[in-house]
Structures are given as structure tokens and as C-alpha cells.
Amino acid sequence: MTDAGIGALLAQDNHQGVECPVYYLSRCLHDAEKRHLTQLCRAPAPSHAA
């Protein structure tokens, strides 16, 4: 069991303007990945498409 994980959510607005989830990913991080978590968190977030 691990105490660290990472997740991502892809969402889009429906025809009524309500944001709905389309796809969700999550997983536990291994020890080596947890050591690099600082670098992962510093990655720039993608901007919203116009």
C-alpha cells in the first residue's frame, strides 16, 4: 500500500453548460516516482482551449 498517488480528469461542458467528466485516470506512485514528485508538480498545467 502506498500513501501517494496521482490523478487526472478530462471534462467538457455539455449543451447546458454543465461540466461533465469524460475520462478519469488515477494510480499509486512507486517509491522512485515519489522521490520525483516535486518535479512532477512543477510541470505547467495545460491552458484551456478557446
C-alpha positions as CSV (number, residue, x, y, z in Angstrom):
1,M,0.0,0.0,0.0
2,T,1.3,3.5,-0.8
3,D,0.4,6.9,0.6
4,A,0.9,8.8,-2.6
5,G,-0.9,8.8,-5.9
6,I,-1.6,10.9,-8.9
7,G,-4.8,11.5,-10.9
8,A,-6.2,13.4,-13.9
9,L,-9.6,14.3,-15.1
10,L,-10.7,15.2,-18.6
11,A,-14.0,17.1,-18.6
12,Q,-16.1,19.0,-21.1
13,D,-19.2,21.3,-20.9
14,N,-22.4,19.7,-22.0
15,H,-25.1,21.5,-24.1
16,Q,-26.4,23.1,-20.9
17,G,-23.0,24.5,-19.9
18,V,-22.5,22.0,-17.1
19,E,-19.0,20.5,-16.8
20,C,-19.2,16.7,-17.1
21,P,-16.4,14.2,-16.6
22,V,-15.3,12.3,-19.8
23,Y,-12.3,10.3,-18.5
24,Y,-10.5,9.8,-15.2
25,L,-7.2,8.3,-14.5
26,S,-5.5,7.5,-11.2
27,R,-2.8,5.3,-9.9
28,C,-0.5,4.8,-6.9
29,L,3.1,6.1,-7.2
30,H,6.1,3.8,-6.6
31,D,9.0,4.8,-4.3
32,A,11.2,6.1,-7.1
33,E,8.3,8.1,-8.5
34,K,7.5,9.6,-5.1
35,R,11.1,10.9,-5.0
36,H,10.5,12.9,-8.2
37,L,7.0,14.2,-7.1
38,T,8.4,17.7,-6.8
39,Q,9.4,17.8,-10.4
40,L,6.0,16.4,-11.5
41,C,4.1,19.0,-9.5
42,R,6.2,21.8,-11.1
43,A,5.1,20.9,-14.6
44,P,3.0,23.6,-16.2
45,A,-0.7,22.9,-16.4
46,P,-2.3,22.9,-19.9
47,S,-4.3,26.0,-20.6
48,H,-8.0,25.8,-21.7
49,A,-8.6,25.8,-25.4
50,A,-10.6,28.7,-26.7
